[in-house]
Amino acid sequence: MDRRSTLVGTAIALTTPMAGCLSEDDAGESAPDDGTEDDDPPETTDDGLEYDVHQVGFFRATHDPLEDDAVGSLEVFESAADAHDRAPLEEIDATDPSATEEFVTETDFERELLCSVVTEWPNTSDAAIEVDALERRDDRLAVTARATGEEVGDDAPSFPIALVRITVEDDPPAELEMTIVDGRENEETLRADVS
């Protein structure tokens, strides 16, 4: 699963460059808590799929990581090294780089799929990404990821980024289909090969 490894690398890349770059003021501007502690069990869907969401942080309006008119972006990684090489982390405000690194290194790429998701929130308030639907459709995983946050702050957008880890055991899908919904309810469906 080459794409899975790529996601891991992105996660590591996101955390490593920021480890020494956060001031105390920056650390106070973290994205909302994703509602899970490190020791919490993964979320489980009705059909038994397990997943975890880790909030990495956010890009500020000065660095728009999305292409023109894109609602979001999806990256699947083959390895931690691949993710590290491809992640655009120089401009990200990381909430807890060590937690992100741990999330990536704990991923078992033989039985788990790791991806990174970025979308837009319409103002500078803290924002996060949550998974609000996940199902297996034959050889495809279909996921919906949605931006959430507070409607306060100025009108400059922010771009939350999260890692989503999905347990696939020994039956990996061929494709990941993710519908990303931004903070203005725009949506876009992206697809990535994962085998």
Sequence and secondary structure as in RCSB ss.txt:
>XXXX:A:sequence
MDRRSTLVGTAIALTTPMAGCLSEDDAGESAPDDGTEDDDPPETTDDGLEYDVHQVGFFRATHDPLEDDAVGSLE
VFESAADAHDRAPLEEIDATDPSATEEFVTETDFERELLCSVVTEWPNTSDAAIEVDALERRDDRLAVTARATGE
EVGDDAPSFPIALVRITVEDDPPAELEMTIVDGRENEETLRADVS
>XXXX:A:secstr
 HHHHHHHHHHHHHHGGGTTT  HHHHTS     S  TTS  EE TTS EEEEEEEEEE TTS  S TT SEEEE
E BSHHHHHHH   TTEEES HHHHHHHHHT  TTTEEEEEEEE BSSSS EEEEEEEEEEETTEEEEEEEEEE 
S S S  BEEEEEEEEE TT   SEEEEEEE TTS EEEEEEE  
